[in-house]
C-alpha cells in the first residue's frame, strides 16, 4: 500500500474489516494504466 500511495494511487486500508486487504477504485483508463504501472513497480 505504501508503494502505491507513493506512486499517487489512492488506497484504502480495509485490513480492519478483512485482514490483509486494501481497496483501490479506478476512475478511468488513465487511472487504470497508472495503477498497473505502479503495481508492476511494486512487485
N, C-alpha and C positions, 0 to 999 in steps of 0.2 A: 504494500500500500504506500509506503514511504517513497519508493522509486516512482510509482505512478503519479503521486502528488507532486514530486519534484519535476515531473515532465508536464505539469499543468493539467493533469486529469483529476476531475473531482471524484473522490472516492469516499463512500460512507462506510464506516466500520460497523458492521452488523454482527460482530462477534459476541455481543452480549445476548443476542436473541438466538443465533445459530453459531456455535463455536467455529472459529477459523474461517469466517466468511466476510465478504465485503460486497457492496453494491455499487455498480457503475451504470450510469444511464447515458446512452448515446443519443445525441440530438439530430445529427445529420451525417452525410457521407464523410465530410471533412473531419468531424469528431471521431468517427469510426476509424478512419485511417490513422489519426493521431494516436488513438488507443492501441491499435495493432502495432504501430511503431514502438510505442512505449513498452508494451508487453514483450515484444521481441528483444528490446534492450535490457529489460529487467530479468529476463530468463537467460 
